Amino acid sequence: MSCSKCNKAIQKTEFNYSIERYGIILCRDCQKNYINLERKHRERKKKSTPEAIKLCEILIKLGFDAKLEQWDGYKHIDIAIPEYMINIEVDGMQHQYSEKRALSDLKRTYYSFRRGYVTLRIPNKLIQEKVYETAEYIKKFIETSEEQVEEIYDEGDL
């Protein structure tokens, strides 16, 4: 058995404890890091919607270093996965009914894109009704994106 973060071999007691406590396999060192991340996560939760929190927690359990309310220098991102340069905005109905809000969202998406980030916009309703399927598609999106980048590097285009 090995840690899902660093691949370090772990004992059965570490395995059982980490699965019971965190829901993933972690060595003792990674458990300490996870505890620090949990503290930061709790602070950020105070500013987040229930939908953003729920999706973020599932993405973390899927193995992504997802962060709530990440500051990008321009605004707070609902969920950021910096390693993959992905921003996730969890949008309520107000984003669909106000042209001013929609234009503001588009501008923020543009500025993030200029910095190399892709922004996924996920409606609250989708998270409320299909959160696991939504998380799986985000995972597929990231995996496919990684594969495409690797293909470009393999072909020597970059």
C-alpha positions in Angstrom: 0.0 0.0 0.0 1.2 3.5 -0.8 0.2 7.1 -0.2 -2.0 8.5 -2.9 -0.1 11.9 -2.8 3.6 10.9 -2.6 3.5 7.1 -3.3 5.5 6.4 -0.1 4.8 2.9 1.3 2.5 3.0 4.3 1.6 0.6 7.1 -1.9 -1.0 7.4 -2.6 1.2 10.5 -1.8 4.4 8.5 -3.9 3.1 5.6 -6.9 2.4 7.9 -6.6 5.7 9.8 -6.3 7.8 6.6 -9.2 6.1 4.9 -11.4 6.5 8.0 -10.4 10.1 8.7 -9.8 11.6 5.2 -11.4 9.2 2.8 -8.1 8.8 0.9 -4.8 6.9 1.4 -2.2 9.2 3.0 1.1 8.6 4.7 1.7 10.5 8.0 3.5 13.4 6.4 0.8 13.9 3.8 -1.8 13.6 6.6 -0.1 16.6 8.4 -0.2 18.6 5.1 -3.9 17.5 4.7 -4.7 18.8 8.2 -3.2 22.2 7.3 -5.1 22.3 4.0 -8.3 21.4 5.9 -7.8 24.4 8.2 -7.5 26.7 5.2 -10.4 25.0 3.5 -12.6 25.6 6.6 -11.7 29.3 6.5 -12.6 29.6 2.8 -15.8 27.7 3.3 -17.2 30.6 5.3 -17.3 32.6 2.0 -18.5 29.9 -0.3 -21.9 28.6 -1.4 -23.1 25.1 -0.3 -22.8 24.0 -4.0 -19.2 25.2 -4.4 -18.3 23.5 -1.1 -19.9 20.3 -2.1 -18.2 20.2 -5.5 -14.8 21.2 -4.1 -14.9 18.5 -1.5 -15.7 15.8 -4.1 -12.9 17.1 -6.3 -10.5 16.9 -3.4 -11.6 13.3 -2.8 -10.9 12.6 -6.4 -7.3 13.6 -5.8 -7.3 17.2 -7.0 -5.8 20.1 -5.0 -9.0 22.1 -5.3 -9.2 25.4 -3.4 -12.2 27.4 -2.4 -12.3 31.2 -2.9 -8.8 31.4 -4.5 -7.7 35.0 -5.2 -6.4 35.4 -8.7 -5.3 39.0 -8.4 -8.5 40.2 -10.0 -11.3 38.4 -8.2 -12.0 35.4 -6.0 -12.5 32.1 -7.9 -15.2 29.8 -6.5 -13.0 26.7 -7.0 -9.5 26.8 -8.4 -7.3 23.9 -9.4 -4.0 25.8 -10.0 -1.9 22.8 -10.9 -4.1 22.3 -14.0 -4.9 26.1 -14.5 -8.6 25.5 -14.1 -11.0 27.9 -12.5 -14.5 26.7 -11.7 -17.3 29.2 -11.2 -20.5 27.9 -9.6 -23.2 30.2 -10.9 -26.7 30.9 -9.5 -29.7 31.9 -11.5 -28.7 35.6 -11.3 -25.9 34.9 -13.8 -28.4 33.9 -16.4 -30.9 36.8 -16.1 -28.7 39.8 -15.9 -26.9 41.0 -19.1 -24.7 43.1 -16.9 -23.7 40.1 -14.7 -23.2 37.9 -17.8 -20.9 40.5 -19.4 -18.9 40.8 -16.2 -18.6 37.0 -16.1 -17.4 36.9 -19.7 -14.8 39.6 -19.0 -13.5 37.8 -16.0 -13.3 34.6 -18.0 -11.4 36.4 -20.7 -8.8 37.9 -18.2 -8.3 34.4 -16.7 -7.8 33.0 -20.1 -5.2 35.6 -21.0 -3.3 34.3 -18.0 -3.6 30.7 -19.2 -6.5 29.6 -17.1 -9.6 27.8 -18.4 -12.9 28.7 -16.6 -15.6 26.2 -16.3 -19.0 27.6 -15.4 -21.2 25.2 -13.6 -24.9 26.1 -12.7 -25.9 25.5 -9.1 -28.8 23.4 -10.3 -26.4 20.9 -11.9 -24.5 20.5 -8.6 -27.7 20.2 -6.6 -29.0 17.4 -8.8 -26.0 15.7 -10.4 -22.9 16.6 -8.3 -21.0 13.3 -8.7 -21.6 13.2 -12.5 -20.5 16.8 -12.7 -17.3 16.1 -10.7 -16.6 13.1 -13.0 -16.9 15.2 -16.1 -14.5 17.8 -14.6 -12.1 15.0 -13.9 -12.4 13.8 -17.5 -12.0 17.4 -18.8 -8.7 17.6 -16.9 -7.5 14.2 -17.9 -8.3 14.9 -21.6 -6.6 18.3 -21.4 -3.4 16.6 -20.0 -3.5 14.0 -22.8 -3.8 16.7 -25.4 -0.9 18.7 -24.0 1.3 15.5 -23.9 0.4 14.8 -27.5 1.5 18.3 -28.6 4.8 17.8 -26.7 5.3 14.4 -28.2 4.8 15.7 -31.7 7.4 18.4 -31.1 5.0 21.2 -31.7 6.1 23.1 -28.6 
